Amino acid sequence: MPESLARHSFTSDTLELQSIRHWLRNELQQQHCSKDCINDSVLAINEACMNIIQHAYCGQADGEIIIEILRDKDLLIFHLTDFAAPVDINKCQSRILDEIRPGGLGIHIIQSVMDSMQFMEPPENKGNLLQLTINIHK
């Protein structure tokens, strides 16, 4: 049974990304995660939050993003919850990597550095819930 380690709520303002990264790094250091685990997790969560801000909240800075960190033995589980309109998960795909253009790599980056990424049923069927996992010794 996963143990809840930390939970924090942020607004969907891009100015919050720095404080999200700082909070997350501190929490993971307290769990004695490997340096790679910390760096990969911070990168993936930052990308996921940016996707939430851009695509779920359409750039509106007053939405809410809740990040919860859970641990199940050597596995860290991150739950990112938003309260925007439900996202069509069939449209959540990385772009073709051969295309040279800015943007569109967030999902590819997340899937490259995390052990798993999946959309879960959101609490009370409102918004979206993204679950990311990574081994702390990675």
Contacts in CASP RR format, 6 or more apart in sequence:
PFRMAT RR
TARGET T0000
AUTHOR 0000-0000-0000
METHOD contacts of the structure
MODEL  1
MPESLARHSFTSDTLELQSIRHWLRNELQQQHCSKDCINDSVLAINEACM
NIIQHAYCGQADGEIIIEILRDKDLLIFHLTDFAAPVDINKCQSRILDEI
RPGGLGIHIIQSVMDSMQFMEPPENKGNLLQLTINIHK
1 72 0 8 1.000
2 70 0 8 1.000
2 71 0 8 1.000
2 72 0 8 1.000
2 77 0 8 1.000
3 70 0 8 1.000
3 71 0 8 1.000
3 72 0 8 1.000
4 68 0 8 1.000
4 69 0 8 1.000
4 70 0 8 1.000
5 27 0 8 1.000
5 31 0 8 1.000
5 69 0 8 1.000
5 70 0 8 1.000
5 71 0 8 1.000
6 27 0 8 1.000
6 68 0 8 1.000
6 69 0 8 1.000
7 66 0 8 1.000
7 67 0 8 1.000
7 68 0 8 1.000
7 69 0 8 1.000
8 20 0 8 1.000
8 23 0 8 1.000
8 66 0 8 1.000
8 67 0 8 1.000
9 64 0 8 1.000
9 65 0 8 1.000
9 66 0 8 1.000
9 67 0 8 1.000
10 16 0 8 1.000
10 19 0 8 1.000
10 20 0 8 1.000
10 49 0 8 1.000
10 64 0 8 1.000
10 65 0 8 1.000
10 66 0 8 1.000
10 67 0 8 1.000
11 61 0 8 1.000
11 62 0 8 1.000
11 63 0 8 1.000
11 64 0 8 1.000
11 65 0 8 1.000
12 52 0 8 1.000
12 53 0 8 1.000
12 56 0 8 1.000
12 57 0 8 1.000
12 59 0 8 1.000
12 60 0 8 1.000
12 61 0 8 1.000
12 62 0 8 1.000
12 63 0 8 1.000
12 64 0 8 1.000
12 65 0 8 1.000
12 82 0 8 1.000
13 53 0 8 1.000
13 61 0 8 1.000
13 62 0 8 1.000
14 50 0 8 1.000
14 53 0 8 1.000
14 61 0 8 1.000
15 61 0 8 1.000
16 49 0 8 1.000
16 65 0 8 1.000
17 46 0 8 1.000
17 49 0 8 1.000
17 50 0 8 1.000
20 45 0 8 1.000
20 46 0 8 1.000
20 49 0 8 1.000
20 67 0 8 1.000
21 42 0 8 1.000
21 45 0 8 1.000
21 46 0 8 1.000
24 41 0 8 1.000
24 42 0 8 1.000
24 45 0 8 1.000
24 67 0 8 1.000
24 69 0 8 1.000
25 38 0 8 1.000
25 42 0 8 1.000
27 69 0 8 1.000
28 37 0 8 1.000
28 38 0 8 1.000
28 41 0 8 1.000
28 42 0 8 1.000
28 69 0 8 1.000
28 76 0 8 1.000
29 38 0 8 1.000
31 71 0 8 1.000
31 76 0 8 1.000
31 136 0 8 1.000
32 136 0 8 1.000
33 41 0 8 1.000
33 76 0 8 1.000
33 136 0 8 1.000
33 137 0 8 1.000
34 136 0 8 1.000
34 137 0 8 1.000
34 138 0 8 1.000
36 138 0 8 1.000
37 76 0 8 1.000
37 134 0 8 1.000
37 135 0 8 1.000
37 136 0 8 1.000
37 137 0 8 1.000
37 138 0 8 1.000
40 113 0 8 1.000
40 114 0 8 1.000
40 134 0 8 1.000
40 138 0 8 1.000
41 76 0 8 1.000
41 78 0 8 1.000
41 113 0 8 1.000
41 114 0 8 1.000
41 132 0 8 1.000
41 134 0 8 1.000
43 109 0 8 1.000
43 113 0 8 1.000
44 78 0 8 1.000
44 109 0 8 1.000
44 110 0 8 1.000
44 113 0 8 1.000
44 114 0 8 1.000
44 117 0 8 1.000
44 132 0 8 1.000
44 134 0 8 1.000
45 67 0 8 1.000
45 78 0 8 1.000
45 80 0 8 1.000
45 132 0 8 1.000
47 106 0 8 1.000
47 107 0 8 1.000
47 109 0 8 1.000
47 110 0 8 1.000
48 80 0 8 1.000
48 106 0 8 1.000
48 110 0 8 1.000
48 130 0 8 1.000
48 132 0 8 1.000
49 65 0 8 1.000
49 67 0 8 1.000
49 80 0 8 1.000
50 106 0 8 1.000
51 106 0 8 1.000
51 107 0 8 1.000
52 65 0 8 1.000
52 80 0 8 1.000
52 82 0 8 1.000
52 84 0 8 1.000
52 128 0 8 1.000
52 130 0 8 1.000
53 59 0 8 1.000
53 61 0 8 1.000
53 65 0 8 1.000
55 87 0 8 1.000
56 82 0 8 1.000
56 84 0 8 1.000
56 85 0 8 1.000
56 87 0 8 1.000
56 127 0 8 1.000
56 128 0 8 1.000
57 63 0 8 1.000
57 82 0 8 1.000
57 84 0 8 1.000
58 84 0 8 1.000
63 82 0 8 1.000
63 83 0 8 1.000
63 84 0 8 1.000
64 82 0 8 1.000
64 83 0 8 1.000
65 80 0 8 1.000
65 81 0 8 1.000
65 82 0 8 1.000
66 79 0 8 1.000
66 80 0 8 1.000
66 81 0 8 1.000
66 82 0 8 1.000
67 78 0 8 1.000
67 79 0 8 1.000
67 80 0 8 1.000
67 81 0 8 1.000
68 78 0 8 1.000
68 79 0 8 1.000
68 81 0 8 1.000
69 76 0 8 1.000
69 77 0 8 1.000
69 78 0 8 1.000
70 76 0 8 1.000
70 77 0 8 1.000
70 78 0 8 1.000
70 79 0 8 1.000
71 77 0 8 1.000
71 136 0 8 1.000
74 135 0 8 1.000
74 136 0 8 1.000
74 137 0 8 1.000
75 115 0 8 1.000
75 133 0 8 1.000
75 134 0 8 1.000
75 135 0 8 1.000
75 136 0 8 1.000
76 133 0 8 1.000
76 134 0 8 1.000
76 135 0 8 1.000
76 136 0 8 1.000
77 131 0 8 1.000
77 132 0 8 1.000
77 133 0 8 1.000
78 131 0 8 1.000
78 132 0 8 1.000
78 133 0 8 1.000
78 134 0 8 1.000
79 120 0 8 1.000
79 129 0 8 1.000
79 130 0 8 1.000
79 131 0 8 1.000
80 129 0 8 1.000
80 130 0 8 1.000
80 131 0 8 1.000
80 132 0 8 1.000
81 122 0 8 1.000
81 123 0 8 1.000
81 127 0 8 1.000
81 128 0 8 1.000
81 129 0 8 1.000
81 130 0 8 1.000
82 127 0 8 1.000
82 128 0 8 1.000
83 126 0 8 1.000
83 127 0 8 1.000
84 127 0 8 1.000
84 128 0 8 1.000
85 127 0 8 1.000
86 122 0 8 1.000
86 127 0 8 1.000
86 128 0 8 1.000
87 119 0 8 1.000
87 128 0 8 1.000
89 119 0 8 1.000
92 107 0 8 1.000
92 119 0 8 1.000
93 107 0 8 1.000
94 104 0 8 1.000
94 105 0 8 1.000
94 106 0 8 1.000
94 107 0 8 1.000
94 108 0 8 1.000
94 111 0 8 1.000
95 101 0 8 1.000
95 103 0 8 1.000
95 104 0 8 1.000
95 105 0 8 1.000
95 108 0 8 1.000
97 105 0 8 1.000
97 108 0 8 1.000
107 117 0 8 1.000
110 117 0 8 1.000
110 132 0 8 1.000
111 117 0 8 1.000
113 134 0 8 1.000
114 132 0 8 1.000
114 133 0 8 1.000
114 134 0 8 1.000
115 133 0 8 1.000
115 134 0 8 1.000
115 135 0 8 1.000
115 138 0 8 1.000
116 131 0 8 1.000
116 132 0 8 1.000
116 133 0 8 1.000
117 130 0 8 1.000
117 131 0 8 1.000
117 132 0 8 1.000
118 130 0 8 1.000
118 131 0 8 1.000
119 128 0 8 1.000
119 129 0 8 1.000
119 130 0 8 1.000
119 131 0 8 1.000
120 129 0 8 1.000
120 130 0 8 1.000
120 131 0 8 1.000
121 129 0 8 1.000
122 128 0 8 1.000
122 129 0 8 1.000
123 129 0 8 1.000
END
